[in-house]
Amino acid sequence: MLYRDPGETTDGVEAVLSSQLSVVGSGRIVDEWIVWLAPGSNPAHVRWAMGSKIGAAAAGIALVLVTAMGVRTMVFGQVRTERLPAPALDEQNPTAHSETAVLAGGCFWGVQTTFERIKGVEKTWAGYSGGSKETANYAAVSSETTKHAESVKVVFDPRKISFGTLLRVFFSVVADPTQLNRQGPDVGTSYRSVIFYTSPEQEKIAKAYIAQLDAAKVFSRPIVTQVVPLEAFYEAEEYHQDYAEKNPDNPYIQVCDIPKVHALQKEFPELFQEYHGR
């Protein structure tokens, strides 16, 4: 069961779906279009985008009906709410006033809205990393053929918060680093977990922290987060920036992203700051 993206016409979405998925039907509930997929279809490149709580409630009813019919639906992921151990290796006595981290951990809406609420973070951008400039757009990335990952560029003050602490939050409440090429309901390589390091020190800290967590068996499965050098970061379309702040009633945001923010506030109250958009 899938929903159209913001700004898309229903015809456009149905055209995309019919070219890549097996569609068995569609219908309208309130103001939202719902598309049913045949069993075995992979809805990797489509995301919810509904605009009202009424629509969300209707979708919930539809979800039960579709599940009862045996039709494949999107799988909900669980948000971690565990405060992980601090990294043993981290930045020491930094003197720079600004540093950049680029992280990918599923849909960039949730990653961005969480990192915006961390003290010491100065600015964030949703975007794409891992592929070429020519394919750095949402339509292309959603095809899962571009090598891009939905990513977030985080500019922070290392004197106020360290790179290792950002990774601690990332693994604790933002992403599940044991999920390969997916995060929760979003499936595909564009939703893979990646640390795009911007310096040799970041590389060393990231690899050491992953080894530390694996050795402590903090997770029930091995961490599959990639640690690779940042070649380029391309800003996403404007409507993706601060998407969660602009669309708080979107059921995807309510189900998948707001819990991340609540987990941050609960597990890291000393790091939490309010954020109300740019």
Phi and psi restraints in degrees (value plus and minus 20) as a CYANA .aco file:
   2 LEU   PHI    -151.0  -111.0
   2 LEU   PSI     141.7   181.7
   3 TYR   PHI    -150.4  -110.4
   3 TYR   PSI     132.4   172.4
   4 ARG   PHI     -89.8   -49.8
   4 ARG   PSI     132.6   172.6
   5 ASP   PHI     -97.4   -57.4
   5 ASP   PSI     136.5   176.5
   6 PRO   PHI     -82.0   -42.0
   6 PRO   PSI     115.9   155.9
   7 GLY   PHI      65.2   105.2
   7 GLY   PSI     -28.9    11.1
   8 GLU   PHI    -108.0   -68.0
   8 GLU   PSI     123.0   163.0
   9 THR   PHI    -100.5   -60.5
   9 THR   PSI     135.6   175.6
  10 THR   PHI     -82.7   -42.7
  10 THR   PSI     -59.3   -19.3
  11 ASP   PHI     -80.1   -40.1
  11 ASP   PSI     -61.0   -21.0
  12 GLY   PHI     -83.7   -43.7
  12 GLY   PSI     -63.1   -23.1
  13 VAL   PHI     -86.5   -46.5
  13 VAL   PSI     -63.0   -23.0
  14 GLU   PHI     -83.1   -43.1
  14 GLU   PSI     -53.3   -13.3
  15 ALA   PHI     -86.2   -46.2
  15 ALA   PSI     -63.3   -23.3
  16 VAL   PHI     -84.0   -44.0
  16 VAL   PSI     -65.4   -25.4
  17 LEU   PHI     -82.7   -42.7
  17 LEU   PSI     -65.6   -25.6
  18 SER   PHI     -85.9   -45.9
  18 SER   PSI     -44.3    -4.3
  19 SER   PHI    -103.4   -63.4
  19 SER   PSI     -39.5     0.5
  20 GLN   PHI    -143.9  -103.9
  20 GLN   PSI     -37.3     2.7
  21 LEU   PHI    -152.0  -112.0
  21 LEU   PSI     148.0   188.0
  22 SER   PHI    -117.9   -77.9
  22 SER   PSI      83.3   123.3
  23 VAL   PHI    -114.3   -74.3
  23 VAL   PSI     109.9   149.9
  24 VAL   PHI    -129.8   -89.8
  24 VAL   PSI     -24.4    15.6
  25 GLY   PHI     147.7   187.7
  25 GLY   PSI     145.0   185.0
  26 SER   PHI    -171.6  -131.6
  26 SER   PSI     141.4   181.4
  27 GLY   PHI    -184.9  -144.9
  27 GLY   PSI     150.9   190.9
  28 ARG   PHI    -136.1   -96.1
  28 ARG   PSI     109.4   149.4
  29 ILE   PHI    -139.9   -99.9
  29 ILE   PSI      98.2   138.2
  30 VAL   PHI      38.1    78.1
  30 VAL   PSI    -134.5   -94.5
  31 ASP   PHI    -130.3   -90.3
  31 ASP   PSI      -2.4    37.6
  32 GLU   PHI    -139.2   -99.2
  32 GLU   PSI     118.6   158.6
  33 TRP   PHI    -112.4   -72.4
  33 TRP   PSI     114.1   154.1
  34 ILE   PHI    -140.8  -100.8
  34 ILE   PSI     115.9   155.9
  35 VAL   PHI    -139.0   -99.0
  35 VAL   PSI     109.2   149.2
  36 TRP   PHI    -116.3   -76.3
  36 TRP   PSI     116.5   156.5
  37 LEU   PHI    -127.4   -87.4
  37 LEU   PSI     132.0   172.0
  38 ALA   PHI     -92.0   -52.0
  38 ALA   PSI     133.8   173.8
  39 PRO   PHI     -75.1   -35.1
  39 PRO   PSI     117.2   157.2
  40 GLY   PHI      72.0   112.0
  40 GLY   PSI     -29.3    10.7
  41 SER   PHI     -90.0   -50.0
  41 SER   PSI     130.2   170.2
  42 ASN   PHI    -133.1   -93.1
  42 ASN   PSI      86.4   126.4
  43 PRO   PHI    -105.4   -65.4
  43 PRO   PSI      21.9    61.9
  44 ALA   PHI     -84.0   -44.0
  44 ALA   PSI     -52.0   -12.0
  45 HIS   PHI    -122.4   -82.4
  45 HIS   PSI      -9.1    30.9
  46 VAL   PHI    -142.4  -102.4
  46 VAL   PSI     119.9   159.9
  47 ARG   PHI    -146.1  -106.1
  47 ARG   PSI     133.0   173.0
  48 TRP   PHI     -79.2   -39.2
  48 TRP   PSI     127.1   167.1
  49 ALA   PHI    -178.0  -138.0
  49 ALA   PSI      57.5    97.5
  50 MET   PHI    -129.1   -89.1
  50 MET   PSI     132.8   172.8
  51 GLY   PHI    -130.2   -90.2
  51 GLY   PSI     -10.7    29.3
  52 SER   PHI    -171.0  -131.0
  52 SER   PSI     134.4   174.4
  53 LYS   PHI     -87.5   -47.5
  53 LYS   PSI     -50.8   -10.8
  54 ILE   PHI     -84.0   -44.0
  54 ILE   PSI     -63.3   -23.3
  55 GLY   PHI     -82.4   -42.4
  55 GLY   PSI     -58.1   -18.1
  56 ALA   PHI     -83.7   -43.7
  56 ALA   PSI     -63.3   -23.3
  57 ALA   PHI     -83.6   -43.6
  57 ALA   PSI     -62.9   -22.9
  58 ALA   PHI     -82.2   -42.2
  58 ALA   PSI     -59.1   -19.1
  59 ALA   PHI     -85.1   -45.1
  59 ALA   PSI     -56.1   -16.1
  60 GLY   PHI     -81.5   -41.5
  60 GLY   PSI     -62.3   -22.3
  61 ILE   PHI     -82.5   -42.5
  61 ILE   PSI     -63.9   -23.9
  62 ALA   PHI     -83.8   -43.8
  62 ALA   PSI     -56.7   -16.7
  63 LEU   PHI     -81.1   -41.1
  63 LEU   PSI     -62.6   -22.6
  64 VAL   PHI     -82.8   -42.8
  64 VAL   PSI     -64.1   -24.1
  65 LEU   PHI     -84.2   -44.2
  65 LEU   PSI     -63.8   -23.8
  66 VAL   PHI     -86.6   -46.6
  66 VAL   PSI     -60.9   -20.9
  67 THR   PHI     -80.9   -40.9
  67 THR   PSI     -62.0   -22.0
  68 ALA   PHI     -83.1   -43.1
  68 ALA   PSI     -49.8    -9.8
  69 MET   PHI     -98.5   -58.5
  69 MET   PSI     -28.4    11.6
  70 GLY   PHI      65.9   105.9
  70 GLY   PSI      -8.2    31.8
  71 VAL   PHI    -105.0   -65.0
  71 VAL   PSI     119.7   159.7
  72 ARG   PHI     -83.5   -43.5
  72 ARG   PSI     116.3   156.3
  73 THR   PHI    -146.1  -106.1
  73 THR   PSI     148.9   188.9
  74 MET   PHI     -88.9   -48.9
  74 MET   PSI     125.2   165.2
  75 VAL   PHI    -118.2   -78.2
  75 VAL   PSI     110.4   150.4
  76 PHE   PHI    -101.1   -61.1
  76 PHE   PSI     115.6   155.6
  77 GLY   PHI    -111.7   -71.7
  77 GLY   PSI     145.7   185.7
  78 GLN   PHI    -124.2   -84.2
  78 GLN   PSI     119.5   159.5
  79 VAL   PHI    -108.0   -68.0
  79 VAL   PSI     106.0   146.0
  80 ARG   PHI     -88.8   -48.8
  80 ARG   PSI     122.9   162.9
  81 THR   PHI    -151.1  -111.1
  81 THR   PSI      16.4    56.4
  82 GLU   PHI    -132.0   -92.0
  82 GLU   PSI     111.0   151.0
  83 ARG   PHI    -101.9   -61.9
  83 ARG   PSI      88.8   128.8
  84 LEU   PHI     -97.5   -57.5
  84 LEU   PSI     142.1   182.1
  85 PRO   PHI     -80.8   -40.8
  85 PRO   PSI     130.1   170.1
  86 ALA   PHI     -90.0   -50.0
  86 ALA   PSI     130.0   170.0
  87 PRO   PHI     -85.3   -45.3
  87 PRO   PSI     116.3   156.3
  88 ALA   PHI     -90.7   -50.7
  88 ALA   PSI     -50.8   -10.8
  89 LEU   PHI    -130.7   -90.7
  89 LEU   PSI     106.3   146.3
  90 ASP   PHI    -172.4  -132.4
  90 ASP   PSI     154.9   194.9
  91 GLU   PHI     -83.5   -43.5
  91 GLU   PSI     119.7   159.7
  92 GLN   PHI    -140.0  -100.0
  92 GLN   PSI     102.7   142.7
  93 ASN   PHI      28.4    68.4
  93 ASN   PSI      36.8    76.8
  94 PRO   PHI     -86.8   -46.8
  94 PRO   PSI     126.9   166.9
  95 THR   PHI    -131.5   -91.5
  95 THR   PSI     -37.3     2.7
  96 ALA   PHI     -89.2   -49.2
  96 ALA   PSI     127.4   167.4
  97 HIS   PHI    -108.3   -68.3
  97 HIS   PSI     -36.5     3.5
  98 SER   PHI    -167.4  -127.4
  98 SER   PSI     121.0   161.0
  99 GLU   PHI    -163.4  -123.4
  99 GLU   PSI     134.1   174.1
 100 THR   PHI    -139.7   -99.7
 100 THR   PSI     113.4   153.4
 101 ALA   PHI    -141.9  -101.9
 101 ALA   PSI     124.1   164.1
 102 VAL   PHI    -147.2  -107.2
 102 VAL   PSI      99.4   139.4
 103 LEU   PHI    -148.3  -108.3
 103 LEU   PSI     124.9   164.9
 104 ALA   PHI    -145.8  -105.8
 104 ALA   PSI     110.1   150.1
 105 GLY   PHI    -174.9  -134.9
 105 GLY   PSI      34.4    74.4
 106 GLY   PHI      75.4   115.4
 106 GLY   PSI    -176.2  -136.2
 107 CYS   PHI     -75.1   -35.1
 107 CYS   PSI     108.4   148.4
 108 PHE   PHI     -90.0   -50.0
 108 PHE   PSI     -34.8     5.2
 109 TRP   PHI     -79.6   -39.6
 109 TRP   PSI     -70.1   -30.1
 110 GLY   PHI     -91.8   -51.8
 110 GLY   PSI     -57.4   -17.4
 111 VAL   PHI     -83.5   -43.5
 111 VAL   PSI     -64.9   -24.9
 112 GLN   PHI     -85.5   -45.5
 112 GLN   PSI     -67.4   -27.4
 113 THR   PHI     -85.1   -45.1
 113 THR   PSI     -45.6    -5.6
 114 THR   PHI     -98.4   -58.4
 114 THR   PSI     -68.3   -28.3
 115 PHE   PHI     -87.5   -47.5
 115 PHE   PSI     -45.9    -5.9
 116 GLU   PHI     -83.5   -43.5
 116 GLU   PSI     -39.1     0.9
 117 ARG   PHI    -122.9   -82.9
 117 ARG   PSI       1.4    41.4
 118 ILE   PHI    -127.2   -87.2
 118 ILE   PSI     107.5   147.5
 119 LYS   PHI     -79.5   -39.5
 119 LYS   PSI     116.4   156.4
 120 GLY   PHI      78.1   118.1
 120 GLY   PSI     -38.3     1.7
 121 VAL   PHI    -101.8   -61.8
 121 VAL   PSI     106.5   146.5
 122 GLU   PHI    -116.7   -76.7
 122 GLU   PSI     -55.7   -15.7
 123 LYS   PHI    -184.0  -144.0
 123 LYS   PSI     131.8   171.8
 124 THR   PHI    -155.7  -115.7
 124 THR   PSI     136.0   176.0
 125 TRP   PHI    -158.5  -118.5
 125 TRP   PSI     119.2   159.2
 126 ALA   PHI    -106.1   -66.1
 126 ALA   PSI     122.1   162.1
 127 GLY   PHI    -191.2  -151.2
 127 GLY   PSI    -177.0  -137.0
 128 TYR   PHI    -153.2  -113.2
 128 TYR   PSI     118.9   158.9
 129 SER   PHI    -162.4  -122.4
 129 SER   PSI     128.5   168.5
 130 GLY   PHI      92.6   132.6
 130 GLY   PSI     -36.7     3.3
 131 GLY   PHI    -144.1  -104.1
 131 GLY   PSI    -181.3  -141.3
 132 SER   PHI    -111.9   -71.9
 132 SER   PSI     144.0   184.0
 133 LYS   PHI     -82.8   -42.8
 133 LYS   PSI     -57.0   -17.0
 134 GLU   PHI     -84.6   -44.6
 134 GLU   PSI     -48.1    -8.1
 135 THR   PHI    -126.1   -86.1
 135 THR   PSI      -8.1    31.9
 136 ALA   PHI    -104.0   -64.0
 136 ALA   PSI      48.3    88.3
 137 ASN   PHI    -168.7  -128.7
 137 ASN   PSI     135.9   175.9
 138 TYR   PHI     -81.7   -41.7
 138 TYR   PSI     -61.0   -21.0
 139 ALA   PHI     -81.8   -41.8
 139 ALA   PSI     -64.2   -24.2
 140 ALA   PHI     -90.5   -50.5
 140 ALA   PSI     -65.1   -25.1
 141 VAL   PHI     -82.3   -42.3
 141 VAL   PSI     -55.3   -15.3
 142 SER   PHI     -86.8   -46.8
 142 SER   PSI     -35.1     4.9
 143 SER   PHI     -96.1   -56.1
 143 SER   PSI     -31.5     8.5
 144 GLU   PHI      42.4    82.4
 144 GLU   PSI      13.1    53.1
 145 THR   PHI    -145.7  -105.7
 145 THR   PSI     -12.9    27.1
 146 THR   PHI    -122.4   -82.4
 146 THR   PSI     -30.2     9.8
 147 LYS   PHI      54.2    94.2
 147 LYS   PSI     -23.0    17.0
 148 HIS   PHI     -94.8   -54.8
 148 HIS   PSI     131.7   171.7
 149 ALA   PHI    -138.2   -98.2
 149 ALA   PSI     119.1   159.1
 150 GLU   PHI     -83.0   -43.0
 150 GLU   PSI     101.2   141.2
 151 SER   PHI    -150.7  -110.7
 151 SER   PSI     145.6   185.6
 152 VAL   PHI    -150.6  -110.6
 152 VAL   PSI     106.7   146.7
 153 LYS   PHI    -109.6   -69.6
 153 LYS   PSI     104.9   144.9
 154 VAL   PHI    -138.7   -98.7
 154 VAL   PSI      96.5   136.5
 155 VAL   PHI    -119.0   -79.0
 155 VAL   PSI     104.6   144.6
 156 PHE   PHI    -159.1  -119.1
 156 PHE   PSI     143.5   183.5
 157 ASP   PHI    -117.4   -77.4
 157 ASP   PSI      87.3   127.3
 158 PRO   PHI     -86.6   -46.6
 158 PRO   PSI     -31.8     8.2
 159 ARG   PHI     -97.4   -57.4
 159 ARG   PSI     -39.6     0.4
 160 LYS   PHI    -124.1   -84.1
 160 LYS   PSI     -52.5   -12.5
 161 ILE   PHI    -168.5  -128.5
 161 ILE   PSI     115.8   155.8
 162 SER   PHI    -108.3   -68.3
 162 SER   PSI     141.6   181.6
 163 PHE   PHI     -81.3   -41.3
 163 PHE   PSI     -60.6   -20.6
 164 GLY   PHI     -82.1   -42.1
 164 GLY   PSI     -56.8   -16.8
 165 THR   PHI     -87.6   -47.6
 165 THR   PSI     -58.0   -18.0
 166 LEU   PHI     -80.9   -40.9
 166 LEU   PSI     -61.3   -21.3
 167 LEU   PHI     -85.7   -45.7
 167 LEU   PSI     -56.7   -16.7
 168 ARG   PHI     -80.7   -40.7
 168 ARG   PSI     -64.5   -24.5
 169 VAL   PHI     -86.0   -46.0
 169 VAL   PSI     -62.4   -22.4
 170 PHE   PHI     -76.1   -36.1
 170 PHE   PSI     -69.5   -29.5
 171 PHE   PHI     -96.6   -56.6
 171 PHE   PSI     -43.8    -3.8
 172 SER   PHI     -99.7   -59.7
 172 SER   PSI     -66.7   -26.7
 173 VAL   PHI    -152.7  -112.7
 173 VAL   PSI     -27.9    12.1
 174 VAL   PHI    -116.0   -76.0
 174 VAL   PSI     -69.6   -29.6
 175 ALA   PHI    -156.5  -116.5
 175 ALA   PSI     135.0   175.0
 176 ASP   PHI    -115.9   -75.9
 176 ASP   PSI      86.2   126.2
 177 PRO   PHI     -94.2   -54.2
 177 PRO   PSI     -20.1    19.9
 178 THR   PHI    -116.8   -76.8
 178 THR   PSI     -24.9    15.1
 179 GLN   PHI    -109.1   -69.1
 179 GLN   PSI     104.2   144.2
 180 LEU   PHI    -111.4   -71.4
 180 LEU   PSI     101.7   141.7
 181 ASN   PHI      35.3    75.3
 181 ASN   PSI      20.5    60.5
 182 ARG   PHI    -191.5  -151.5
 182 ARG   PSI     143.1   183.1
 183 GLN   PHI    -167.8  -127.8
 183 GLN   PSI      93.7   133.7
 184 GLY   PHI      36.5    76.5
 184 GLY   PSI    -142.7  -102.7
 185 PRO   PHI     -99.1   -59.1
 185 PRO   PSI     -28.2    11.8
 186 ASP   PHI    -120.4   -80.4
 186 ASP   PSI     102.2   142.2
 187 VAL   PHI    -140.5  -100.5
 187 VAL   PSI     113.1   153.1
 188 GLY   PHI     121.1   161.1
 188 GLY   PSI     142.9   182.9
 189 THR   PHI     -86.0   -46.0
 189 THR   PSI     -42.2    -2.2
 190 SER   PHI     -90.5   -50.5
 190 SER   PSI     -32.3     7.7
 191 TYR   PHI    -127.0   -87.0
 191 TYR   PSI      -4.2    35.8
 192 ARG   PHI     -90.4   -50.4
 192 ARG   PSI     141.7   181.7
 193 SER   PHI    -113.4   -73.4
 193 SER   PSI     103.3   143.3
 194 VAL   PHI    -163.3  -123.3
 194 VAL   PSI     120.4   160.4
 195 ILE   PHI    -128.9   -88.9
 195 ILE   PSI      89.8   129.8
 196 PHE   PHI    -111.8   -71.8
 196 PHE   PSI      77.0   117.0
 197 TYR   PHI     -96.1   -56.1
 197 TYR   PSI     127.5   167.5
 198 THR   PHI    -131.5   -91.5
 198 THR   PSI     -16.4    23.6
 199 SER   PHI    -178.4  -138.4
 199 SER   PSI     138.6   178.6
 200 PRO   PHI     -78.6   -38.6
 200 PRO   PSI     -53.8   -13.8
 201 GLU   PHI     -85.9   -45.9
 201 GLU   PSI     -62.2   -22.2
 202 GLN   PHI     -82.0   -42.0
 202 GLN   PSI     -61.3   -21.3
 203 GLU   PHI     -78.9   -38.9
 203 GLU   PSI     -66.8   -26.8
 204 LYS   PHI     -83.4   -43.4
 204 LYS   PSI     -63.3   -23.3
 205 ILE   PHI     -85.5   -45.5
 205 ILE   PSI     -64.2   -24.2
 206 ALA   PHI     -84.1   -44.1
 206 ALA   PSI     -67.2   -27.2
 207 LYS   PHI     -86.4   -46.4
 207 LYS   PSI     -58.2   -18.2
 208 ALA   PHI     -86.5   -46.5
 208 ALA   PSI     -58.9   -18.9
 209 TYR   PHI     -89.3   -49.3
 209 TYR   PSI     -60.7   -20.7
 210 ILE   PHI     -82.1   -42.1
 210 ILE   PSI     -63.7   -23.7
 211 ALA   PHI     -82.4   -42.4
 211 ALA   PSI     -59.8   -19.8
 212 GLN   PHI     -81.6   -41.6
 212 GLN   PSI     -66.3   -26.3
 213 LEU   PHI     -88.8   -48.8
 213 LEU   PSI     -58.6   -18.6
 214 ASP   PHI     -85.4   -45.4
 214 ASP   PSI     -62.0   -22.0
 215 ALA   PHI     -84.6   -44.6
 215 ALA   PSI     -53.9   -13.9
 216 ALA   PHI    -102.6   -62.6
 216 ALA   PSI     -24.1    15.9
 217 LYS   PHI      32.2    72.2
 217 LYS   PSI      24.8    64.8
 218 VAL   PHI     -84.1   -44.1
 218 VAL   PSI     -56.2   -16.2
 219 PHE   PHI    -125.4   -85.4
 219 PHE   PSI     134.9   174.9
 220 SER   PHI     -95.0   -55.0
 220 SER   PSI     -35.6     4.4
 221 ARG   PHI    -149.3  -109.3
 221 ARG   PSI     140.6   180.6
 222 PRO   PHI     -84.6   -44.6
 222 PRO   PSI     130.0   170.0
 223 ILE   PHI     -94.3   -54.3
 223 ILE   PSI     112.0   152.0
 224 VAL   PHI    -133.3   -93.3
 224 VAL   PSI     -10.9    29.1
 225 THR   PHI     -79.9   -39.9
 225 THR   PSI     109.1   149.1
 226 GLN   PHI     -99.6   -59.6
 226 GLN   PSI     126.6   166.6
 227 VAL   PHI    -143.4  -103.4
 227 VAL   PSI      85.8   125.8
 228 VAL   PHI    -156.7  -116.7
 228 VAL   PSI     135.3   175.3
 229 PRO   PHI     -89.6   -49.6
 229 PRO   PSI     124.9   164.9
 230 LEU   PHI     -97.6   -57.6
 230 LEU   PSI     100.5   140.5
 231 GLU   PHI    -113.5   -73.5
 231 GLU   PSI     -59.5   -19.5
 232 ALA   PHI    -185.8  -145.8
 232 ALA   PSI     130.5   170.5
 233 PHE   PHI    -143.8  -103.8
 233 PHE   PSI     109.0   149.0
 234 TYR   PHI    -136.5   -96.5
 234 TYR   PSI     103.0   143.0
 235 GLU   PHI     -82.3   -42.3
 235 GLU   PSI     119.6   159.6
 236 ALA   PHI     -97.6   -57.6
 236 ALA   PSI     151.5   191.5
 237 GLU   PHI     -76.1   -36.1
 237 GLU   PSI     132.2   172.2
 238 GLU   PHI     -78.3   -38.3
 238 GLU   PSI     -55.9   -15.9
 239 TYR   PHI     -89.0   -49.0
 239 TYR   PSI     -34.3     5.7
 240 HIS   PHI    -103.0   -63.0
 240 HIS   PSI     -40.5    -0.5
 241 GLN   PHI     -92.0   -52.0
 241 GLN   PSI     108.8   148.8
 242 ASP   PHI      35.0    75.0
 242 ASP   PSI      15.3    55.3
 243 TYR   PHI     -78.9   -38.9
 243 TYR   PSI     -61.3   -21.3
 244 ALA   PHI     -84.9   -44.9
 244 ALA   PSI     -55.1   -15.1
 245 GLU   PHI     -91.3   -51.3
 245 GLU   PSI     -54.4   -14.4
 246 LYS   PHI    -101.9   -61.9
 246 LYS   PSI     -40.5    -0.5
 247 ASN   PHI    -153.5  -113.5
 247 ASN   PSI      39.0    79.0
 248 PRO   PHI     -86.5   -46.5
 248 PRO   PSI     -40.9    -0.9
 249 ASP   PHI    -110.5   -70.5
 249 ASP   PSI     -25.1    14.9
 250 ASN   PHI     -80.1   -40.1
 250 ASN   PSI     104.1   144.1
 251 PRO   PHI     -81.2   -41.2
 251 PRO   PSI     -48.8    -8.8
 252 TYR   PHI     -81.8   -41.8
 252 TYR   PSI     -64.7   -24.7
 253 ILE   PHI     -83.5   -43.5
 253 ILE   PSI     -63.2   -23.2
 254 GLN   PHI     -85.2   -45.2
 254 GLN   PSI     -59.1   -19.1
 255 VAL   PHI    -104.7   -64.7
 255 VAL   PSI     -60.7   -20.7
 256 CYS   PHI    -121.8   -81.8
 256 CYS   PSI     -48.4    -8.4
 257 ASP   PHI    -130.9   -90.9
 257 ASP   PSI     -62.5   -22.5
 258 ILE   PHI     -78.7   -38.7
 258 ILE   PSI     -57.8   -17.8
 259 PRO   PHI     -79.6   -39.6
 259 PRO   PSI     -50.0   -10.0
 260 LYS   PHI     -84.5   -44.5
 260 LYS   PSI     -63.0   -23.0
 261 VAL   PHI     -84.2   -44.2
 261 VAL   PSI     -63.9   -23.9
 262 HIS   PHI     -82.4   -42.4
 262 HIS   PSI     -59.1   -19.1
 263 ALA   PHI     -85.8   -45.8
 263 ALA   PSI     -59.6   -19.6
 264 LEU   PHI     -79.7   -39.7
 264 LEU   PSI     -67.5   -27.5
 265 GLN   PHI     -84.2   -44.2
 265 GLN   PSI     -55.9   -15.9
 266 LYS   PHI     -96.0   -56.0
 266 LYS   PSI     -65.9   -25.9
 267 GLU   PHI    -105.2   -65.2
 267 GLU   PSI     -46.6    -6.6
 268 PHE   PHI    -151.8  -111.8
 268 PHE   PSI      39.8    79.8
 269 PRO   PHI     -81.1   -41.1
 269 PRO   PSI     -48.2    -8.2
 270 GLU   PHI     -92.1   -52.1
 270 GLU   PSI     -36.1     3.9
 271 LEU   PHI    -122.6   -82.6
 271 LEU   PSI     -33.5     6.5
 272 PHE   PHI     -97.4   -57.4
 272 PHE   PSI     117.6   157.6
 273 GLN   PHI    -157.5  -117.5
 273 GLN   PSI     129.5   169.5
 274 GLU   PHI     -91.9   -51.9
 274 GLU   PSI     130.7   170.7
 275 TYR   PHI    -163.1  -123.1
 275 TYR   PSI     113.6   153.6
 276 HIS   PHI    -148.0  -108.0
 276 HIS   PSI       5.0    45.0
 277 GLY   PHI      75.0   115.0
 277 GLY   PSI     145.4   185.4
